[in-house]
Amino acid sequence: QVQLVESGGGAVQPGGSLNLSCTASGTIFDLYTMGWYRQAPGKERELVAQIRNVESTKYADSVKGRFIISRDGVKNTVCLQMNALKPEDTAVYYCYIMKPPRTYWGQGTQVTVSS
């Protein structure tokens, strides 16, 4: 069993930055993919970024060059540094980990970008 606890969401003005953090409990290995999805009102959940190890990351086109995903294998933590935030980044952000045979999800954290 894995539990994910997220933190770092909030409200910020356009152009601002936020750092999301997610800590996983249980036995976690670096080879398990971790990452973030987001869901805006009225839209489907979409992949934001994922990381397996430092050489294997993936980003949505809409966040490339602005967001950076990283992980700490000792602390079982994955972070999402979000820079140059735009109003269209407003959504609930969900942390996840793919630990076979299932995917585990966090409870979600709200990010609101508005002037």
C-alpha positions in Angstrom: 0.0 0.0 0.0 1.2 3.5 -0.8 0.0 6.8 0.4 0.8 10.1 -1.2 0.7 13.5 0.6 0.9 16.7 -1.5 1.7 20.2 -0.4 2.6 23.6 -1.9 -0.5 24.6 -3.9 -2.1 28.0 -3.6 -2.9 31.2 -5.4 -0.4 33.2 -7.4 -0.4 36.0 -9.9 0.5 35.4 -13.6 4.3 35.1 -14.0 4.7 33.9 -10.5 6.1 30.6 -9.2 5.0 27.7 -7.0 6.6 24.5 -5.9 4.5 21.4 -5.4 5.8 18.6 -3.3 4.6 15.0 -2.9 5.9 12.5 -0.4 5.1 8.7 -0.7 4.9 6.3 2.1 5.8 2.6 1.9 8.5 0.9 -0.1 9.4 3.0 -3.1 12.1 2.3 -5.6 13.6 4.8 -8.0 12.5 2.8 -11.0 8.9 3.5 -10.3 7.5 6.4 -12.3 6.2 9.3 -10.3 4.7 12.5 -11.6 1.8 15.0 -11.7 -1.5 15.2 -13.5 -3.8 18.2 -13.4 -7.5 18.7 -14.0 -9.1 22.1 -14.7 -12.9 22.6 -14.3 -14.8 21.1 -17.2 -11.7 19.5 -18.6 -10.2 16.0 -18.6 -7.2 15.1 -16.4 -4.0 15.6 -18.3 -0.4 14.6 -17.7 1.8 17.6 -16.6 5.2 15.9 -16.0 6.6 12.5 -15.0 10.0 11.2 -13.9 11.5 7.8 -13.5 15.1 8.9 -12.9 17.0 12.0 -13.7 17.6 10.8 -17.2 14.0 10.0 -17.9 11.5 12.8 -17.7 8.5 13.8 -19.7 6.6 17.1 -19.9 3.4 18.3 -21.5 4.1 20.6 -24.3 2.2 23.4 -22.5 4.7 23.4 -19.6 8.0 22.7 -21.3 10.6 25.3 -20.4 8.5 26.5 -17.4 8.1 23.5 -15.1 10.8 21.3 -13.7 10.1 17.9 -12.1 12.6 16.3 -9.7 12.7 13.5 -7.2 14.5 12.5 -4.0 14.9 8.8 -3.8 15.9 8.9 -0.1 12.9 10.9 1.0 10.5 9.3 -1.5 9.5 12.8 -2.7 8.7 14.2 -6.1 8.6 18.0 -6.6 7.2 20.2 -9.4 8.8 23.6 -9.7 6.4 25.8 -11.6 7.6 29.1 -13.0 6.1 31.7 -15.3 2.7 30.5 -14.3 -0.3 31.4 -16.6 -4.0 31.5 -15.9 -4.4 28.4 -17.9 -2.3 26.5 -15.4 -5.1 26.9 -12.9 -6.2 23.4 -11.9 -6.2 20.7 -9.2 -2.8 19.0 -9.4 -2.5 15.3 -8.5 0.6 13.4 -7.6 0.9 9.8 -8.7 3.2 6.8 -8.6 3.1 3.8 -10.8 3.9 0.9 -8.6 2.8 -2.3 -10.3 0.2 -3.6 -10.4 -1.5 -0.3 -9.8 -1.2 3.5 -9.8 -1.6 5.4 -6.6 -2.9 9.0 -6.4 -2.7 11.9 -4.0 -5.7 13.8 -2.8 -4.9 16.8 -5.1 -3.8 20.4 -4.4 -5.4 23.5 -5.9 -3.3 25.9 -8.0 -4.9 29.1 -8.9 -3.2 31.7 -11.2 -5.1 34.9 -11.4 -4.5 38.6 -11.2 
